Amino acid sequence: MYSAVIVKPKRNIFAVLDIGTTKIICLIAKINSNLSYKIIGTGYKSAEGISGGSITDAKHASYSISSTVGLAEQVSEETIDQIYVNVAGCGISSFNVHNEIIAANHEILDRDIKRVVFQTFEKYIEENVIIHNIPLKYHLDDMTDIKEVSGLYGKRLSADVNVVTASRPALTNIENCITNNSGISMAGCVASAYSAGLACLSEDEKELGTAIVDIGGGCTAIGIFKRGKLVYTSSIPIGSIHITRDIAYGLCTSIEHAERIKILYGSTIITSIDENEYITVQSNESDESTQVLKSELVNIIRPRIEEILELIRDQFQEQKNLINKVVITGGTSYLASIKEIASHIFNKQVRIGYPESCSGLDGEYDKNPVFSAALGSIKLIVDTFYRNNSGMLDHDSKISKLYHWVKSKVTV
């Protein structure tokens, strides 16, 4: 596995798999003739054998993945042969490289742009796997910081590129769990922060400098967008499951009951009502229940939330990127008052990020931040391979196949 950059779907139906520590989501999308898309199959199940986005038990993880995909296939009445995987954790990191070529023509053509961006793969010799290779800006002779260089005249062309990588063993383990005896090929990986940002951020937010924070079950994905591009991504190995475990330990209850308490009563700020309101807690060792002040629950949740947000703040400060706003998504974004405490810690404007309504998703799944990363991956695939390239080439020709293979390497 040299690269896990996404490739073009083989047909107008494809699947996205979001593998988390606590849940697995599979969405099957169908592209319509007008280039709109609809979710025709949804699978949502608890995850087993996965921690921090990485496989820890191949047998249990394989079953969790195959059953989730099977559920989505059953709903859609389609059999999928190609799947795109959201990656969180797995040693995700990003760095910038500077590529440079001498253009053969005075007028810069698309092939020159592809050459300079594709140079990343010639230079990269590390052990990790490239999953995104995103051109940020171009320079042509003495002209710098050019956003669109095609059609200009010059000789020395260079590009600043954001390269996103992930752990080779972690991706290999995921691929093996997906492909073993399933007939499904992995068509590429998408960093969860990238896809969540595409699903939740407005065009202005991506342009002016906004961070996306996707708090998952076992880890938190972090991304920074500026000038419309993903300029930084990383993750921290703490997520909502750590909050649940804190509650289970602090209130002497089971993980299952702690998760239920977190969903029903979880908050990060104590109000005057909380000081006098009691919640029922099932004992971990018997069927007996006890009454606990809600303020006690908040005092368990808040330190862990503060820890997560402070680790994120430290990464923001290290990057020295001008961030105007922070958008929080993922299931933990439902915690009451998380926006207020995040605003205090980041000293930035904060909002909760919800994906746009999507055809085929309704009820509790519609505009659900748990689905942000999966829906963002679908948007990325559709925009990259359909809306931006519709009718450009005869897809059956050898030249077309080569073109799309190269283009997939340099544009996503």
C-alpha positions as CSV (number, residue, x, y, z in Angstrom):
1,M,0.0,0.0,0.0
2,Y,2.0,3.0,-1.3
3,S,-0.9,5.4,-1.4
4,A,-4.5,5.4,-0.2
5,V,-5.5,8.5,-2.2
6,I,-9.1,8.0,-3.4
7,V,-9.7,6.8,-6.9
8,K,-12.8,7.2,-9.2
9,P,-15.8,5.1,-8.5
10,K,-16.3,2.3,-11.0
11,R,-20.0,3.1,-11.4
12,N,-22.6,5.5,-10.1
13,I,-23.1,3.6,-6.9
14,F,-20.5,3.5,-4.1
15,A,-20.2,3.2,-0.4
16,V,-18.5,5.1,2.4
17,L,-17.5,3.5,5.7
18,D,-16.9,5.5,8.9
19,I,-15.1,3.2,11.4
20,G,-15.1,4.5,15.0
21,T,-14.3,3.1,18.4
22,T,-18.0,3.0,19.4
23,K,-19.9,2.9,16.1
24,I,-19.5,2.0,12.5
25,I,-21.5,3.7,9.8
26,C,-21.9,2.6,6.1
27,L,-23.7,4.9,3.6
28,I,-24.4,3.8,0.1
29,A,-24.8,6.7,-2.4
30,K,-26.3,6.8,-5.9
31,I,-25.3,9.5,-8.3
32,N,-28.2,10.7,-10.5
33,S,-28.0,11.9,-14.1
34,N,-28.1,15.6,-12.9
35,L,-25.1,14.9,-10.7
36,S,-27.1,15.1,-7.5
37,Y,-26.9,12.1,-5.1
38,K,-29.1,10.2,-2.8
39,I,-28.3,7.9,0.1
40,I,-30.0,4.6,-0.8
41,G,-28.6,2.4,2.0
42,T,-27.7,3.1,5.6
43,G,-25.9,0.8,8.1
44,Y,-25.3,1.8,11.7
45,K,-24.0,-0.6,14.3
46,S,-21.9,-0.7,17.5
47,A,-18.2,-1.3,16.9
48,E,-16.2,-4.1,18.3
49,G,-12.5,-4.8,18.0
50,I,-11.6,-1.2,17.3
51,S,-9.9,1.4,19.5
52,G,-8.9,5.0,18.6
53,G,-9.9,4.3,14.9
54,S,-7.4,1.4,14.7
55,I,-8.1,-2.4,14.6
56,T,-7.3,-4.1,17.8
57,D,-9.2,-7.4,17.2
58,A,-9.3,-8.4,13.6
59,K,-12.0,-11.1,14.1
60,H,-14.5,-8.9,15.9
61,A,-13.7,-5.8,13.8
62,S,-14.3,-7.8,10.5
63,Y,-17.6,-9.0,11.8
64,S,-18.7,-5.5,12.9
65,I,-17.7,-4.1,9.5
66,S,-19.2,-6.8,7.4
67,S,-22.5,-6.7,9.3
68,T,-22.7,-2.9,9.0
69,V,-22.0,-3.1,5.2
70,G,-24.5,-6.0,4.9
71,L,-27.2,-3.9,6.5
72,A,-26.6,-1.0,4.2
73,E,-26.7,-3.4,1.2
74,Q,-29.9,-4.9,2.4
75,V,-31.6,-1.5,2.7
76,S,-30.3,-0.4,-0.7
77,E,-31.0,-3.7,-2.4
78,E,-27.5,-3.2,-4.0
79,T,-24.3,-5.2,-3.8
80,I,-21.3,-2.9,-3.5
81,D,-17.8,-3.7,-4.8
82,Q,-16.0,-0.5,-3.8
83,I,-15.8,1.4,-0.5
84,Y,-14.2,4.6,0.8
85,V,-13.0,4.7,4.4
86,N,-13.0,7.5,6.8
87,V,-9.8,7.5,8.8
88,A,-9.5,9.0,12.3
89,G,-6.6,8.3,14.6
90,C,-4.3,5.8,12.7
91,G,-1.4,8.2,13.1
92,I,-3.0,10.9,11.0
93,S,-0.7,13.9,10.4
94,S,0.0,16.5,7.8
95,F,3.0,18.5,6.6
96,N,3.7,20.9,3.7
97,V,6.1,20.2,0.8
98,H,7.4,22.6,-1.9
99,N,7.6,21.1,-5.4
100,E,9.2,22.7,-8.4
101,I,9.5,21.9,-12.1
102,I,10.7,23.7,-15.3
103,A,7.7,23.8,-17.5
104,A,8.1,22.6,-21.1
105,N,5.8,25.2,-22.5
106,H,5.7,28.9,-21.9
107,E,1.9,28.6,-21.3
108,I,1.2,26.6,-18.2
109,L,-1.0,23.7,-19.1
110,D,-2.9,21.2,-17.0
111,R,-0.2,18.6,-17.5
112,D,2.4,21.0,-16.0
113,I,0.2,21.5,-12.9
114,K,-0.2,17.7,-12.5
115,R,3.5,17.2,-12.8
116,V,4.4,19.7,-10.1
117,V,1.8,18.4,-7.7
118,F,2.4,14.8,-8.5
119,Q,6.1,15.3,-7.6
120,T,5.1,14.7,-4.0
121,F,4.9,10.9,-4.7
122,E,8.4,10.9,-6.2
123,K,9.9,12.7,-3.2
124,Y,8.0,10.9,-0.3
125,I,10.0,7.9,1.0
126,E,8.6,7.7,4.6
127,E,6.9,4.6,6.0
128,N,3.5,6.1,6.3
129,V,0.9,6.2,3.5
130,I,-0.2,9.3,1.7
131,I,-4.0,9.7,1.7
132,H,-4.3,13.3,0.5
133,N,-2.1,15.5,-1.6
134,I,-3.7,19.0,-1.6
135,P,-2.2,21.9,-3.6
136,L,-2.5,25.1,-1.6
137,K,-0.9,27.7,-3.8
138,Y,1.4,28.1,-6.8
139,H,4.4,30.2,-7.8
140,L,5.4,31.1,-11.3
141,D,8.8,32.7,-11.9
142,D,8.7,35.9,-9.8
143,M,5.0,35.7,-9.2
144,T,4.0,34.2,-5.8
145,D,0.9,33.0,-4.1
146,I,-1.2,32.3,-7.2
147,K,-4.4,30.4,-6.7
148,E,-5.1,29.5,-10.3
149,V,-2.0,29.2,-12.6
150,S,-3.5,27.5,-15.7
151,G,-3.2,29.6,-18.8
152,L,-0.5,31.9,-17.4
153,Y,2.9,32.2,-19.1
154,G,6.2,31.3,-17.4
155,K,8.9,28.8,-17.0
156,R,9.6,27.9,-13.4
157,L,6.5,26.5,-11.8
158,S,6.3,25.5,-8.1
159,A,3.6,24.5,-5.7
160,D,3.1,24.4,-1.9
161,V,1.3,21.2,-1.2
162,N,-0.4,19.9,2.0
163,V,0.4,16.1,2.4
164,V,-1.8,14.1,4.7
165,T,-0.5,10.7,5.8
166,A,-1.6,7.8,8.0
167,S,0.1,4.7,9.5
168,R,0.7,2.0,7.0
169,P,0.1,-0.9,9.4
170,A,-3.2,0.7,10.7
171,L,-4.5,1.1,7.1
172,T,-3.4,-2.4,6.1
173,N,-5.3,-3.8,9.1
174,I,-8.4,-1.9,8.1
175,E,-8.1,-3.0,4.5
176,N,-7.7,-6.6,5.4
177,C,-10.9,-6.5,7.6
178,I,-12.8,-5.0,4.7
179,T,-11.6,-7.1,1.8
180,N,-11.1,-10.5,3.4
181,N,-13.7,-12.8,1.7
182,S,-16.0,-9.9,0.9
183,G,-15.3,-9.1,-2.7
184,I,-15.1,-5.4,-1.8
185,S,-12.1,-3.3,-2.7
186,M,-10.9,-0.3,-0.7
187,A,-11.1,2.7,-3.1
188,G,-9.2,5.1,-0.8
189,C,-9.2,6.8,2.6
190,V,-10.4,10.2,3.7
191,A,-9.2,11.9,6.8
192,S,-12.2,12.4,9.1
193,A,-11.3,16.0,9.8
194,Y,-11.2,16.8,6.1
195,S,-14.6,15.1,5.4
196,A,-16.3,16.6,8.5
197,G,-15.1,20.0,7.4
198,L,-16.5,19.6,3.9
199,A,-19.8,18.5,5.5
200,C,-20.2,21.2,8.1
201,L,-18.3,24.4,7.1
202,S,-19.6,27.1,4.8
203,E,-17.5,28.4,1.9
204,D,-16.8,31.6,3.8
205,E,-15.6,29.6,6.9
206,K,-13.3,27.5,4.8
207,E,-11.9,30.6,3.1
208,L,-11.3,32.8,6.1
209,G,-9.7,30.3,8.5
210,T,-11.8,27.9,10.5
211,A,-11.0,24.8,12.6
212,I,-13.2,21.7,12.5
213,V,-13.1,19.5,15.6
214,D,-14.8,16.1,15.2
215,I,-15.1,14.5,18.7
216,G,-15.5,10.8,18.0
217,G,-15.7,7.8,20.3
218,G,-12.0,7.0,20.8
219,C,-10.2,10.0,19.3
220,T,-10.8,13.6,18.2
221,A,-10.0,14.6,14.7
222,I,-8.7,18.2,14.1
223,G,-8.6,20.1,10.9
224,I,-7.8,23.7,9.8
225,F,-9.2,25.2,6.6
226,K,-7.9,28.4,5.0
227,R,-8.4,29.9,1.6
228,G,-10.8,27.1,0.9
229,K,-8.3,24.3,1.5
230,L,-7.4,21.9,4.3
231,V,-4.0,23.2,5.5
232,Y,-3.5,21.1,8.6
233,T,-5.0,17.9,10.2
234,S,-4.2,15.8,13.2
235,S,-5.9,13.9,16.0
236,I,-5.7,13.3,19.7
237,P,-6.3,9.8,21.3
238,I,-9.2,10.9,23.5
239,G,-12.9,10.9,22.8
240,S,-16.4,10.3,24.1
241,I,-15.7,6.8,25.3
242,H,-13.2,8.3,27.9
243,I,-16.0,10.5,29.2
244,T,-18.3,7.5,29.5
245,R,-15.7,5.5,31.4
246,D,-15.1,8.4,33.7
247,I,-18.9,8.4,34.5
248,A,-18.9,4.7,35.0
249,Y,-16.0,4.8,37.4
250,G,-17.2,8.0,39.3
251,L,-20.8,6.8,39.8
252,C,-20.0,3.1,40.2
253,T,-22.2,2.0,37.3
254,S,-21.8,0.0,34.1
255,I,-20.4,1.4,30.8
256,E,-23.8,0.9,29.2
257,H,-25.7,2.8,31.9
258,A,-23.0,5.5,32.0
259,E,-23.5,6.1,28.3
260,R,-27.2,6.4,28.8
261,I,-26.7,8.9,31.6
262,K,-24.3,10.9,29.5
263,I,-26.8,11.2,26.6
264,L,-29.7,12.0,28.8
265,Y,-28.2,14.3,31.4
266,G,-24.7,15.2,30.2
267,S,-23.5,18.8,30.5
268,T,-20.3,20.8,31.0
269,I,-21.7,23.6,33.1
270,I,-23.5,23.4,36.5
271,T,-26.7,25.5,36.6
272,S,-28.7,26.4,39.7
273,I,-31.2,23.7,38.7
274,D,-28.5,21.0,38.6
275,E,-27.6,21.7,42.2
276,N,-31.0,20.5,43.4
277,E,-31.8,17.9,40.6
278,Y,-31.2,14.2,41.2
279,I,-30.7,11.5,38.6
280,T,-31.1,7.8,39.0
281,V,-28.0,5.6,38.8
282,Q,-28.1,1.9,38.5
283,S,-25.5,0.1,40.7
284,N,-22.7,-1.7,39.0
285,E,-22.9,-4.7,41.3
286,S,-26.7,-5.1,41.9
287,D,-30.1,-4.2,40.6
288,E,-30.4,-1.5,43.3
289,S,-30.3,2.2,42.2
290,T,-29.2,5.3,43.9
291,Q,-30.0,9.0,43.5
292,V,-27.1,11.3,42.6
293,L,-27.1,15.1,42.2
294,K,-26.8,16.1,38.6
295,S,-24.0,18.5,39.6
296,E,-21.9,15.5,40.5
297,L,-22.3,14.2,37.0
298,V,-21.2,17.5,35.6
299,N,-18.2,17.6,37.8
300,I,-17.1,14.2,36.3
301,I,-17.7,15.3,32.7
302,R,-16.2,18.8,32.7
303,P,-12.5,17.9,33.5
304,R,-12.4,15.4,30.6
305,I,-14.0,17.9,28.2
306,E,-11.5,20.6,29.4
307,E,-8.6,18.1,28.8
308,I,-9.7,17.4,25.2
309,L,-10.3,21.1,24.4
310,E,-7.0,22.2,26.0
311,L,-5.0,19.6,23.9
312,I,-6.7,20.9,20.8
313,R,-5.9,24.5,21.8
314,D,-2.3,23.6,22.2
315,Q,-2.2,22.3,18.6
316,F,-3.9,25.4,17.3
317,Q,-1.2,27.5,19.0
318,E,1.6,25.4,17.6
319,Q,0.3,25.9,14.0
320,K,0.2,29.6,14.3
321,N,-2.6,29.6,11.7
322,L,-5.1,32.5,12.0
323,I,-8.3,30.8,13.1
324,N,-11.3,33.0,13.2
325,K,-13.8,30.3,14.3
326,V,-14.0,26.7,15.6
327,V,-16.8,24.3,14.6
328,I,-17.4,21.3,16.8
329,T,-19.2,18.2,15.4
330,G,-19.5,14.5,16.2
331,G,-21.8,12.9,18.7
332,T,-20.2,14.6,21.7
333,S,-21.2,18.0,20.3
334,Y,-24.7,17.2,21.7
335,L,-23.3,17.7,25.2
336,A,-25.1,20.7,26.8
337,S,-23.0,23.8,27.1
338,I,-20.0,22.4,25.2
339,K,-20.1,25.4,22.9
340,E,-19.8,27.8,25.9
341,I,-16.9,26.1,27.5
342,A,-15.1,25.7,24.2
343,S,-15.5,29.4,23.5
344,H,-13.9,30.2,26.8
345,I,-10.9,27.8,26.3
346,F,-10.3,28.7,22.6
347,N,-11.1,32.4,23.1
348,K,-12.8,32.1,19.7
349,Q,-16.2,32.1,18.2
350,V,-17.6,28.5,18.4
351,R,-20.6,26.8,16.9
352,I,-21.9,23.3,16.6
353,G,-21.5,21.8,13.1
354,Y,-24.4,19.9,11.5
355,P,-24.1,18.4,8.0
356,E,-26.6,19.6,5.5
357,S,-29.8,17.7,4.9
358,C,-29.1,14.9,2.4
359,S,-31.6,13.1,0.2
360,G,-32.3,9.6,1.5
361,L,-31.5,10.4,5.1
362,D,-34.4,11.3,7.4
363,G,-35.6,11.0,11.0
364,E,-32.8,10.9,13.6
365,Y,-30.1,10.5,10.8
366,D,-30.9,13.8,9.1
367,K,-28.5,16.6,9.9
368,N,-27.0,14.4,12.6
369,P,-23.4,15.4,13.6
370,V,-22.6,11.7,14.0
371,F,-22.8,11.4,10.2
372,S,-20.7,14.5,9.4
373,A,-17.5,12.6,8.4
374,A,-19.4,10.0,6.3
375,L,-21.5,12.6,4.4
376,G,-18.4,14.8,3.9
377,S,-16.6,11.9,2.2
378,I,-19.5,11.4,-0.2
379,K,-19.4,15.1,-1.0
380,L,-15.7,14.9,-1.7
381,I,-16.0,12.0,-4.1
382,V,-19.0,13.5,-6.0
383,D,-17.3,16.9,-6.3
384,T,-13.9,15.5,-7.3
385,F,-15.0,12.8,-9.8
386,Y,-18.4,14.0,-11.1
387,R,-19.2,17.6,-10.7
388,N,-15.8,18.9,-11.6
389,N,-15.1,16.4,-14.4
390,S,-18.4,15.6,-16.0
391,G,-18.1,14.6,-19.6
392,M,-14.5,15.6,-19.9
393,L,-13.2,12.3,-21.4
394,D,-14.3,9.0,-22.7
395,H,-13.9,7.0,-19.4
396,D,-13.4,3.7,-21.3
397,S,-10.3,4.8,-23.1
398,K,-6.8,3.9,-21.9
399,I,-5.8,7.6,-21.9
400,S,-8.9,8.4,-19.8
401,K,-8.0,5.8,-17.2
402,L,-4.5,7.1,-17.0
403,Y,-5.8,10.7,-16.7
404,H,-8.2,9.9,-13.9
405,W,-5.6,7.9,-12.0
406,V,-3.1,10.8,-12.1
407,K,-5.8,13.4,-11.4
408,S,-7.0,11.5,-8.4
409,K,-3.5,11.6,-7.0
410,V,-3.1,15.3,-7.2
411,T,-6.5,16.9,-6.6
412,V,-7.8,15.4,-3.3
